Amino acid sequence: KQEVTQIPAALSVPEGENLVLNCSFTDSAIYNLQWFRQDPGKGLTSLLLIQSSQREQTSGRLNASLDKSSGRSTLYIAASQPGDSATYLCAVNKEYGNKLVFGAGTILRVKS
Amino acid sequence: DTAVSQTPKYLVTQMGNDKSIKCEQNLGHDTMYWYKQDSKKFLKIMFSYNNKELIINETVPNRFSPKSPDKAHLNLHINSLELGDSAVYFCASSLQRPGAGNTIYFGEGSWLTVV
């Protein structure tokens, strides 16, 4: 059974700092991995999707890496801003289709 | 111009009632989902429909019944509501293309409270 763990559970940083969020999964046989952002009272917004054959994806100040063999992914946020404050969720997709298995998330707070 | 919209956003109801949550997507996607986020904030898939056909059905009580009148709509009906059904229910949609990045788009959630 696939399990996804995210560390840390919560993180508070000053504005401008670079930070790394970690995600690990127990079954390396995945189809893809996605990072989402969830704002309070809102739905999830997809940030980055990495296919199992890829090593990383970048979008603006965000960079996600994937090491499938070790069951790990990281989300790197450069030059953090208060608007980045949200819960960040990692989810793995075991097979073709979107039967995502989610981690519990990392609550990020960027202080101005 | 919300891509995935679900109604109602908030629903408070008594135990034993039957309720529905509606979901519509205007993205032209062929696959829709219902996810449940419990009090511990874990998101878990409940159902998935592809072109109106059920393709994923997790171990969800049969009091929960999804209905897809067309591929742009996936409604969730819940019978005989129980206290443990209180959660946030998210609708989502995506395309299903082999080898493609099937980015999934979520609605804003429906907060269900059973009292």
Interface residues (C-beta under 8 A of the other chain):
Chain A: N32 Q34 F36 G41 K42 G43 L44 T45 S46 L49 Q51 T87 L89 A91 N93 Y96 G97 N98 K99 L100 F102 A104 G105
Chain B: V4 T31 Y33 Y35 K40 K41 F42 L43 K44 I45 S48 I55 I56 F90 A92 S94 Q96 P98 G101 N102 T103 I104 Y105 F106 G107 E108 G109
